[in-house]
């Protein structure tokens, strides 16, 4: 029988902020979204205050201050590095790991015995090696492993490990879990299910599969089968190729000058091209989009986008920059206060399978590719290479007034220890 485990970091962003700040243990910690707008991560202490995910900061700031909460801007560099360390640790426990998100991973534990004890070892090792608390749920399907993880967090937080391999144990847990917590069951489906008397995960598991397929979908039928122990969703160790790459940003201060917008678009284009090369793909279409805020009372709303197909697919930053700045000129309008912009690359193909034009110079390809690889390597190790149109100082960058240091990726941010 197959056995899946889902390892999920507890309050991941907040836990990362506590990692190098032991004084924050048991203190309320909240992490903000881009531009310090909304609450996107909460420690348990903040959750206990009744503050919901996505709550605008200005609505709850007084409450947080009353309880001495520590508020941080999102530190994506720190979170990404800590996530990599967690995933590397998990790979020592199973040869088959699917990284599901920045703070979650599925493991194939088929054939392993004493699952509860083994998963307890996973939990202790991750905390000892990385310092991040995790919960572990196991089951014969990925959906049951997800539910087991939810139960480990909400029903058995002290142990932090739940195994649903046993049918009787699985039934007891499913009867205690709301149907809204089932993987793949969204708000609209939850409302519909409640109208037919389905309130728990167990209720959903008891529906006839033909009925579910007819009145809901094949995907929901698959969920019912998974809840009954029939594995329908395989482990994805290799992520499927991306169909598009988007680099965008909400600006810290509204942009009114074309010069600043051009710098932002050039930055997004360069980042998107770098990601494209990392995927070993080339793009045959590029889109640039800009927009103002629909809630800005000082001006009328304006949003526009322009897309152009490339005669020859590429991942060369210089070529993509020329096109993105051309498209920006087409959609830019003076007199607006722009709040967001971005670049999207699409229509991908493998870099080794590109279609060349009759006028293509074969000498250009290898040199161009080598140049881009060299620039990527230098930027990865030391940074400091910019293309025309980019600037080291980004006046348009998002607001991060409460940003913590990059403890693990910058020498000058290493914490000092006094003996």
KEKEFI-355759 format. One record per residue (C-alpha): residue number from 1; x, y, z. Coordinates in nm, 3 decimals. Layout:
+-----+---------+---------+---------+
| num |    east |   north |      up |
+-----+---------+---------+---------+
| NUM |       X |       Y |       Z |
...
+-----+---------+---------+---------+
This chain:
+-----+---------+---------+---------+
| num |    east |   north |      up |
+-----+---------+---------+---------+
|   1 |   0.000 |   0.000 |   0.000 |
|   2 |   0.120 |   0.350 |  -0.080 |
|   3 |   0.195 |   0.586 |   0.203 |
|   4 |   0.230 |   0.962 |   0.163 |
|   5 |   0.347 |   1.213 |   0.422 |
|   6 |   0.287 |   1.586 |   0.413 |
|   7 |   0.536 |   1.795 |   0.609 |
|   8 |   0.415 |   2.151 |   0.664 |
|   9 |   0.609 |   2.425 |   0.843 |
|  10 |   0.410 |   2.585 |   1.125 |
|  11 |   0.340 |   2.957 |   1.070 |
|  12 |   0.639 |   2.955 |   0.837 |
|  13 |   0.708 |   3.326 |   0.779 |
|  14 |   0.660 |   3.405 |   1.148 |
|  15 |   0.881 |   3.109 |   1.245 |
|  16 |   1.157 |   3.238 |   1.013 |
|  17 |   1.145 |   3.579 |   1.181 |
|  18 |   1.179 |   3.413 |   1.522 |
|  19 |   1.470 |   3.197 |   1.411 |
|  20 |   1.737 |   3.463 |   1.474 |
|  21 |   1.532 |   3.648 |   1.738 |
|  22 |   1.492 |   3.412 |   2.036 |
|  23 |   1.344 |   3.706 |   2.229 |
|  24 |   1.034 |   3.670 |   2.008 |
|  25 |   0.951 |   3.323 |   2.141 |
|  26 |   0.591 |   3.322 |   2.269 |
|  27 |   0.554 |   3.682 |   2.148 |
|  28 |   0.289 |   3.783 |   1.888 |
|  29 |   0.451 |   3.801 |   1.543 |
|  30 |   0.283 |   3.916 |   1.221 |
|  31 |   0.427 |   3.938 |   0.869 |
|  32 |   0.297 |   4.181 |   0.607 |
|  33 |   0.231 |   4.151 |   0.234 |
|  34 |   0.400 |   4.353 |  -0.040 |
|  35 |   0.411 |   4.724 |   0.043 |
|  36 |   0.330 |   4.641 |   0.406 |
|  37 |  -0.041 |   4.633 |   0.329 |
|  38 |  -0.203 |   4.322 |   0.477 |
|  39 |  -0.133 |   4.045 |   0.727 |
|  40 |  -0.011 |   3.735 |   0.539 |
|  41 |   0.142 |   3.532 |   0.822 |
|  42 |   0.055 |   3.509 |   1.191 |
|  43 |   0.207 |   3.339 |   1.490 |
|  44 |  -0.038 |   3.146 |   1.707 |
|  45 |  -0.048 |   3.438 |   1.950 |
|  46 |  -0.172 |   3.670 |   1.672 |
|  47 |  -0.429 |   3.413 |   1.559 |
|  48 |  -0.557 |   3.396 |   1.917 |
|  49 |  -0.629 |   3.770 |   1.899 |
|  50 |  -0.885 |   3.695 |   1.627 |
|  51 |  -0.683 |   3.860 |   1.350 |
|  52 |  -0.760 |   3.695 |   1.017 |
|  53 |  -0.535 |   3.623 |   0.721 |
|  54 |  -0.538 |   3.910 |   0.471 |
|  55 |  -0.654 |   4.169 |   0.726 |
|  56 |  -0.538 |   4.522 |   0.630 |
|  57 |  -0.274 |   4.643 |   0.874 |
|  58 |  -0.442 |   4.978 |   0.940 |
|  59 |  -0.751 |   4.799 |   1.074 |
|  60 |  -0.565 |   4.589 |   1.333 |
|  61 |  -0.253 |   4.795 |   1.405 |
|  62 |  -0.389 |   4.936 |   1.732 |
|  63 |  -0.488 |   4.589 |   1.853 |
|  64 |  -0.145 |   4.451 |   1.765 |
|  65 |   0.031 |   4.737 |   1.944 |
|  66 |  -0.185 |   4.689 |   2.254 |
|  67 |  -0.057 |   4.332 |   2.280 |
|  68 |   0.306 |   4.416 |   2.204 |
|  69 |   0.309 |   4.241 |   1.868 |
|  70 |   0.619 |   4.246 |   1.647 |
|  71 |   0.536 |   4.331 |   1.286 |
|  72 |   0.767 |   4.252 |   0.993 |
|  73 |   0.777 |   4.320 |   0.619 |
|  74 |   0.800 |   4.007 |   0.404 |
|  75 |   1.165 |   3.900 |   0.379 |
|  76 |   1.147 |   3.670 |   0.075 |
|  77 |   1.524 |   3.621 |   0.061 |
|  78 |   1.529 |   3.484 |   0.414 |
|  79 |   1.218 |   3.269 |   0.368 |
|  80 |   1.347 |   3.120 |   0.043 |
|  81 |   1.680 |   3.026 |   0.196 |
|  82 |   1.525 |   2.869 |   0.507 |
|  83 |   1.280 |   2.680 |   0.286 |
|  84 |   1.572 |   2.532 |   0.090 |
|  85 |   1.729 |   2.411 |   0.414 |
|  86 |   1.406 |   2.248 |   0.526 |
|  87 |   1.363 |   2.070 |   0.191 |
|  88 |   1.723 |   1.948 |   0.192 |
|  89 |   1.666 |   1.800 |   0.536 |
|  90 |   1.346 |   1.625 |   0.422 |
|  91 |   1.532 |   1.465 |   0.132 |
|  92 |   1.737 |   1.266 |   0.383 |
|  93 |   1.419 |   1.089 |   0.499 |
|  94 |   1.284 |   0.974 |   0.162 |
|  95 |   1.427 |   0.927 |  -0.189 |
|  96 |   1.103 |   1.068 |  -0.333 |
|  97 |   1.007 |   1.424 |  -0.235 |
|  98 |   0.762 |   1.665 |  -0.400 |
|  99 |   0.814 |   2.028 |  -0.301 |
| 100 |   0.454 |   2.147 |  -0.297 |
| 101 |   0.509 |   2.507 |  -0.183 |
| 102 |   0.763 |   2.719 |   0.001 |
| 103 |   0.663 |   2.558 |   0.332 |
| 104 |   0.514 |   2.220 |   0.233 |
| 105 |   0.645 |   1.896 |   0.085 |
| 106 |   0.502 |   1.551 |   0.015 |
| 107 |   0.719 |   1.247 |   0.089 |
| 108 |   0.670 |   0.892 |  -0.035 |
| 109 |   0.701 |   0.669 |   0.272 |
| 110 |   0.566 |   0.352 |   0.110 |
| 111 |   0.715 |   0.047 |   0.282 |
| 112 |   0.824 |   0.236 |   0.592 |
| 113 |   0.723 |   0.089 |   0.927 |
| 114 |   0.640 |   0.256 |   1.258 |
| 115 |   0.522 |   0.566 |   1.074 |
| 116 |   0.433 |   0.770 |   1.380 |
| 117 |   0.778 |   0.722 |   1.532 |
| 118 |   0.951 |   0.783 |   1.198 |
| 119 |   0.757 |   1.105 |   1.137 |
| 120 |   0.833 |   1.214 |   1.491 |
| 121 |   1.198 |   1.181 |   1.393 |
| 122 |   1.137 |   1.401 |   1.088 |
| 123 |   0.979 |   1.666 |   1.308 |
| 124 |   1.263 |   1.663 |   1.561 |
| 125 |   1.539 |   1.658 |   1.298 |
| 126 |   1.401 |   1.954 |   1.101 |
| 127 |   1.374 |   2.157 |   1.421 |
| 128 |   1.724 |   2.055 |   1.536 |
| 129 |   1.893 |   2.120 |   1.199 |
| 130 |   1.698 |   2.424 |   1.077 |
| 131 |   1.507 |   2.557 |   1.378 |
| 132 |   1.165 |   2.552 |   1.212 |
| 133 |   0.872 |   2.368 |   1.378 |
| 134 |   0.677 |   2.138 |   1.145 |
| 135 |   0.368 |   1.917 |   1.154 |
| 136 |   0.353 |   1.581 |   0.977 |
| 137 |   0.049 |   1.395 |   0.845 |
| 138 |   0.051 |   1.055 |   0.676 |
| 139 |  -0.203 |   0.849 |   0.486 |
| 140 |  -0.253 |   0.614 |   0.191 |
| 141 |  -0.341 |   0.910 |  -0.036 |
| 142 |  -0.219 |   1.268 |  -0.071 |
| 143 |  -0.562 |   1.401 |   0.026 |
| 144 |  -0.562 |   1.197 |   0.349 |
| 145 |  -0.204 |   1.306 |   0.420 |
| 146 |  -0.320 |   1.668 |   0.385 |
| 147 |  -0.608 |   1.605 |   0.625 |
| 148 |  -0.377 |   1.426 |   0.867 |
| 149 |  -0.149 |   1.729 |   0.865 |
| 150 |  -0.444 |   1.957 |   0.940 |
| 151 |  -0.538 |   1.730 |   1.231 |
| 152 |  -0.179 |   1.732 |   1.356 |
| 153 |  -0.187 |   2.113 |   1.370 |
| 154 |  -0.538 |   2.173 |   1.498 |
| 155 |  -0.633 |   1.862 |   1.697 |
| 156 |  -0.299 |   1.731 |   1.823 |
| 157 |  -0.061 |   2.030 |   1.829 |
| 158 |   0.153 |   1.889 |   2.110 |
| 159 |   0.239 |   1.571 |   1.920 |
| 160 |   0.234 |   1.736 |   1.576 |
| 161 |   0.208 |   1.397 |   1.402 |
| 162 |  -0.106 |   1.212 |   1.281 |
| 163 |  -0.123 |   0.888 |   1.081 |
| 164 |  -0.442 |   0.802 |   0.891 |
| 165 |  -0.326 |   0.467 |   0.756 |
| 166 |  -0.566 |   0.289 |   0.991 |
| 167 |  -0.925 |   0.295 |   0.861 |
| 168 |  -1.084 |   0.333 |   1.206 |
| 169 |  -0.850 |   0.617 |   1.302 |
| 170 |  -0.913 |   0.781 |   0.965 |
| 171 |  -1.290 |   0.771 |   1.017 |
| 172 |  -1.264 |   0.932 |   1.361 |
| 173 |  -1.049 |   1.216 |   1.231 |
| 174 |  -1.262 |   1.275 |   0.918 |
| 175 |  -1.568 |   1.315 |   1.139 |
| 176 |  -1.395 |   1.603 |   1.323 |
| 177 |  -1.262 |   1.792 |   1.021 |
| 178 |  -1.488 |   2.048 |   0.843 |
| 179 |  -1.545 |   1.978 |   0.474 |
| 180 |  -1.394 |   2.319 |   0.395 |
| 181 |  -1.055 |   2.184 |   0.508 |
| 182 |  -1.051 |   1.905 |   0.248 |
| 183 |  -0.782 |   1.959 |  -0.017 |
| 184 |  -0.945 |   2.096 |  -0.333 |
| 185 |  -1.280 |   2.191 |  -0.177 |
| 186 |  -1.320 |   2.567 |  -0.218 |
| 187 |  -1.575 |   2.814 |  -0.081 |
| 188 |  -1.835 |   2.763 |  -0.352 |
| 189 |  -1.817 |   2.385 |  -0.326 |
| 190 |  -1.840 |   2.410 |   0.053 |
| 191 |  -2.164 |   2.609 |   0.024 |
| 192 |  -2.314 |   2.359 |  -0.221 |
| 193 |  -2.209 |   2.060 |  -0.014 |
| 194 |  -2.365 |   2.205 |   0.300 |
| 195 |  -2.699 |   2.241 |   0.121 |
| 196 |  -2.706 |   1.862 |   0.079 |
| 197 |  -2.603 |   1.792 |   0.437 |
| 198 |  -2.228 |   1.750 |   0.387 |
| 199 |  -2.053 |   1.929 |   0.673 |
| 200 |  -1.747 |   1.715 |   0.747 |
| 201 |  -1.479 |   1.534 |   0.552 |
| 202 |  -1.645 |   1.209 |   0.660 |
| 203 |  -1.980 |   1.320 |   0.514 |
| 204 |  -1.806 |   1.387 |   0.183 |
| 205 |  -1.637 |   1.047 |   0.185 |
| 206 |  -1.978 |   0.876 |   0.215 |
| 207 |  -2.125 |   1.029 |  -0.103 |
| 208 |  -2.177 |   0.803 |  -0.402 |
| 209 |  -1.907 |   0.859 |  -0.662 |
| 210 |  -2.154 |   0.866 |  -0.953 |
| 211 |  -2.360 |   1.131 |  -0.773 |
| 212 |  -2.052 |   1.345 |  -0.713 |
| 213 |  -1.938 |   1.318 |  -1.075 |
| 214 |  -2.285 |   1.411 |  -1.204 |
| 215 |  -2.357 |   1.703 |  -0.970 |
| 216 |  -2.005 |   1.836 |  -0.909 |
| 217 |  -1.707 |   1.727 |  -1.120 |
| 218 |  -1.462 |   1.451 |  -1.199 |
| 219 |  -1.211 |   1.631 |  -0.976 |
| 220 |  -1.450 |   1.617 |  -0.679 |
| 221 |  -1.513 |   1.249 |  -0.750 |
| 222 |  -1.139 |   1.192 |  -0.735 |
| 223 |  -1.133 |   1.366 |  -0.396 |
| 224 |  -1.403 |   1.131 |  -0.265 |
| 225 |  -1.205 |   0.831 |  -0.385 |
| 226 |  -0.891 |   0.965 |  -0.217 |
| 227 |  -1.081 |   1.014 |   0.110 |
| 228 |  -1.171 |   0.645 |   0.092 |
| 229 |  -0.807 |   0.542 |   0.060 |
| 230 |  -0.783 |   0.504 |  -0.319 |
| 231 |  -0.470 |   0.683 |  -0.440 |
| 232 |  -0.550 |   0.894 |  -0.749 |
| 233 |  -0.288 |   1.171 |  -0.727 |
| 234 |   0.072 |   1.070 |  -0.782 |
| 235 |   0.382 |   1.230 |  -0.636 |
| 236 |   0.530 |   1.495 |  -0.870 |
| 237 |   0.904 |   1.489 |  -0.802 |
| 238 |   0.974 |   1.697 |  -1.113 |
| 239 |   0.761 |   2.009 |  -1.144 |
| 240 |   0.583 |   2.039 |  -1.480 |
| 241 |   0.736 |   2.302 |  -1.711 |
| 242 |   0.600 |   2.652 |  -1.659 |
| 243 |   0.367 |   2.784 |  -1.928 |
| 244 |   0.441 |   3.147 |  -1.843 |
| 245 |   0.667 |   3.356 |  -1.625 |
| 246 |   0.536 |   3.676 |  -1.471 |
| 247 |   0.744 |   3.938 |  -1.292 |
| 248 |   0.536 |   4.220 |  -1.149 |
| 249 |   0.526 |   4.454 |  -0.854 |
| 250 |   0.292 |   4.684 |  -0.665 |
| 251 |   0.487 |   5.005 |  -0.617 |
| 252 |   0.566 |   5.154 |  -0.278 |
| 253 |   0.492 |   5.502 |  -0.415 |
| 254 |   0.274 |   5.566 |  -0.718 |
| 255 |   0.467 |   5.622 |  -1.041 |
| 256 |   0.388 |   5.928 |  -1.251 |
| 257 |   0.710 |   5.955 |  -1.457 |
| 258 |   0.778 |   5.750 |  -1.768 |
| 259 |   1.146 |   5.729 |  -1.672 |
| 260 |   1.070 |   5.543 |  -1.349 |
| 261 |   0.820 |   5.312 |  -1.517 |
| 262 |   1.075 |   5.228 |  -1.786 |
| 263 |   1.329 |   5.138 |  -1.516 |
| 264 |   1.074 |   4.912 |  -1.347 |
| 265 |   0.979 |   4.736 |  -1.672 |
| 266 |   1.347 |   4.682 |  -1.755 |
| 267 |   1.403 |   4.531 |  -1.410 |
| 268 |   1.104 |   4.297 |  -1.448 |
| 269 |   1.218 |   4.194 |  -1.796 |
| 270 |   1.569 |   4.112 |  -1.676 |
| 271 |   1.437 |   3.906 |  -1.384 |
| 272 |   1.191 |   3.719 |  -1.607 |
| 273 |   1.464 |   3.641 |  -1.860 |
| 274 |   1.689 |   3.510 |  -1.583 |
| 275 |   1.412 |   3.279 |  -1.460 |
| 276 |   1.349 |   3.165 |  -1.817 |
| 277 |   1.713 |   3.065 |  -1.863 |
| 278 |   1.703 |   2.881 |  -1.532 |
| 279 |   1.419 |   2.671 |  -1.676 |
| 280 |   1.629 |   2.616 |  -1.992 |
| 281 |   1.344 |   2.753 |  -2.204 |
| 282 |   1.300 |   3.024 |  -2.465 |
| 283 |   0.995 |   3.248 |  -2.511 |
| 284 |   0.815 |   3.348 |  -2.829 |
| 285 |   0.578 |   3.605 |  -2.675 |
| 286 |   0.615 |   3.898 |  -2.435 |
| 287 |   0.347 |   4.103 |  -2.259 |
| 288 |   0.383 |   4.432 |  -2.071 |
| 289 |   0.104 |   4.560 |  -1.847 |
| 290 |   0.054 |   4.871 |  -1.632 |
| 291 |  -0.238 |   4.994 |  -1.424 |
| 292 |  -0.350 |   5.250 |  -1.172 |
| 293 |  -0.553 |   5.173 |  -0.861 |
| 294 |  -0.931 |   5.152 |  -0.902 |
| 295 |  -0.956 |   5.294 |  -0.547 |
| 296 |  -0.748 |   5.606 |  -0.614 |
| 297 |  -0.976 |   5.907 |  -0.567 |
| 298 |  -0.722 |   6.146 |  -0.718 |
| 299 |  -0.749 |   6.018 |  -1.073 |
| 300 |  -0.943 |   5.804 |  -1.319 |
| 301 |  -0.862 |   5.436 |  -1.351 |
| 302 |  -0.639 |   5.331 |  -1.638 |
| 303 |  -0.502 |   4.989 |  -1.716 |
| 304 |  -0.358 |   4.851 |  -2.036 |
| 305 |  -0.142 |   4.571 |  -2.173 |
| 306 |   0.043 |   4.502 |  -2.496 |
| 307 |   0.163 |   4.167 |  -2.631 |
| 308 |   0.391 |   4.088 |  -2.921 |
| 309 |   0.508 |   3.758 |  -3.064 |
| 310 |   0.875 |   3.720 |  -3.143 |
| 311 |   0.983 |   3.618 |  -3.490 |
| 312 |   1.243 |   3.399 |  -3.321 |
| 313 |   1.205 |   3.267 |  -2.965 |
| 314 |   1.478 |   3.381 |  -2.725 |
| 315 |   1.592 |   3.403 |  -2.365 |
| 316 |   1.841 |   3.682 |  -2.436 |
| 317 |   1.782 |   3.970 |  -2.195 |
| 318 |   1.898 |   4.236 |  -2.442 |
| 319 |   1.649 |   4.125 |  -2.706 |
| 320 |   1.365 |   4.107 |  -2.455 |
| 321 |   1.451 |   4.450 |  -2.312 |
| 322 |   1.426 |   4.610 |  -2.656 |
| 323 |   1.081 |   4.462 |  -2.703 |
| 324 |   0.947 |   4.538 |  -2.354 |
| 325 |   1.044 |   4.907 |  -2.371 |
| 326 |   0.883 |   4.930 |  -2.716 |
| 327 |   0.558 |   4.783 |  -2.580 |
| 328 |   0.565 |   5.017 |  -2.279 |
| 329 |   0.576 |   5.320 |  -2.510 |
| 330 |   0.261 |   5.192 |  -2.682 |
| 331 |   0.052 |   5.175 |  -2.364 |
| 332 |   0.198 |   5.455 |  -2.149 |
| 333 |  -0.024 |   5.758 |  -2.083 |
| 334 |   0.088 |   6.069 |  -1.899 |
| 335 |  -0.119 |   6.212 |  -1.616 |
| 336 |  -0.185 |   5.886 |  -1.430 |
| 337 |  -0.065 |   5.756 |  -1.092 |
| 338 |   0.042 |   5.399 |  -1.164 |
| 339 |   0.038 |   5.146 |  -0.880 |
| 340 |   0.138 |   4.822 |  -1.052 |
| 341 |   0.320 |   4.697 |  -1.361 |
| 342 |   0.470 |   4.377 |  -1.487 |
| 343 |   0.613 |   4.165 |  -1.766 |
| 344 |   0.495 |   3.821 |  -1.878 |
| 345 |   0.686 |   3.576 |  -2.096 |
| 346 |   0.491 |   3.296 |  -2.267 |
| 347 |   0.478 |   3.053 |  -2.560 |
| 348 |   0.775 |   2.853 |  -2.434 |
| 349 |   0.982 |   2.586 |  -2.602 |
| 350 |   1.302 |   2.403 |  -2.497 |
| 351 |   1.614 |   2.611 |  -2.567 |
| 352 |   1.762 |   2.326 |  -2.773 |
| 353 |   1.458 |   2.305 |  -3.002 |
| 354 |   1.423 |   2.657 |  -3.136 |
| 355 |   1.311 |   2.731 |  -3.488 |
| 356 |   1.565 |   2.947 |  -3.672 |
| 357 |   1.499 |   3.196 |  -3.949 |
| 358 |   1.665 |   3.175 |  -4.291 |
| 359 |   1.869 |   3.485 |  -4.207 |
| 360 |   1.987 |   3.351 |  -3.871 |
| 361 |   2.360 |   3.384 |  -3.803 |
| 362 |   2.469 |   3.058 |  -3.634 |
| 363 |   2.766 |   3.232 |  -3.472 |
| 364 |   2.539 |   3.457 |  -3.266 |
| 365 |   2.360 |   3.184 |  -3.074 |
| 366 |   2.647 |   3.024 |  -2.875 |
| 367 |   2.808 |   3.361 |  -2.797 |
| 368 |   2.480 |   3.511 |  -2.680 |
| 369 |   2.403 |   3.208 |  -2.464 |
| 370 |   2.750 |   3.209 |  -2.309 |
| 371 |   2.724 |   3.579 |  -2.232 |
| 372 |   2.389 |   3.536 |  -2.056 |
| 373 |   2.520 |   3.238 |  -1.858 |
| 374 |   2.825 |   3.437 |  -1.747 |
| 375 |   2.610 |   3.732 |  -1.635 |
| 376 |   2.373 |   3.502 |  -1.445 |
| 377 |   2.665 |   3.334 |  -1.269 |
| 378 |   2.824 |   3.664 |  -1.166 |
| 379 |   2.493 |   3.805 |  -1.042 |
| 380 |   2.424 |   3.486 |  -0.849 |
| 381 |   2.760 |   3.498 |  -0.673 |
| 382 |   2.820 |   3.868 |  -0.628 |
| 383 |   2.555 |   4.075 |  -0.808 |
| 384 |   2.629 |   4.409 |  -0.964 |
| 385 |   2.571 |   4.364 |  -1.339 |
| 386 |   2.283 |   4.564 |  -1.485 |
| 387 |   2.159 |   4.609 |  -1.838 |
| 388 |   2.082 |   4.945 |  -1.994 |
| 389 |   1.758 |   5.078 |  -1.851 |
| 390 |   1.812 |   4.922 |  -1.507 |
| 391 |   1.939 |   5.116 |  -1.207 |
| 392 |   2.096 |   4.990 |  -0.883 |
| 393 |   1.881 |   5.233 |  -0.685 |
| 394 |   1.515 |   5.153 |  -0.739 |
| 395 |   1.306 |   5.456 |  -0.644 |
| 396 |   0.991 |   5.267 |  -0.743 |
| 397 |   1.058 |   4.961 |  -0.525 |
| 398 |   0.789 |   4.828 |  -0.294 |
| 399 |   0.763 |   4.957 |   0.062 |
| 400 |   0.939 |   4.737 |   0.321 |
| 401 |   0.969 |   4.961 |   0.624 |
| 402 |   0.983 |   4.670 |   0.871 |
| 403 |   1.227 |   4.443 |   0.686 |
| 404 |   1.442 |   4.213 |   0.899 |
| 405 |   1.809 |   4.147 |   0.804 |
| 406 |   1.904 |   3.885 |   0.545 |
| 407 |   2.066 |   3.676 |   0.817 |
| 408 |   2.161 |   3.378 |   0.600 |
| 409 |   2.259 |   3.536 |   0.268 |
| 410 |   2.456 |   3.854 |   0.348 |
| 411 |   2.781 |   3.866 |   0.544 |
| 412 |   2.702 |   4.213 |   0.677 |
| 413 |   2.370 |   4.086 |   0.818 |
| 414 |   2.516 |   3.807 |   1.031 |
| 415 |   2.399 |   3.847 |   1.392 |
| 416 |   2.663 |   3.920 |   1.657 |
| 417 |   2.698 |   3.689 |   1.956 |
| 418 |   2.856 |   3.812 |   2.279 |
| 419 |   3.019 |   3.565 |   2.517 |
+-----+---------+---------+---------+
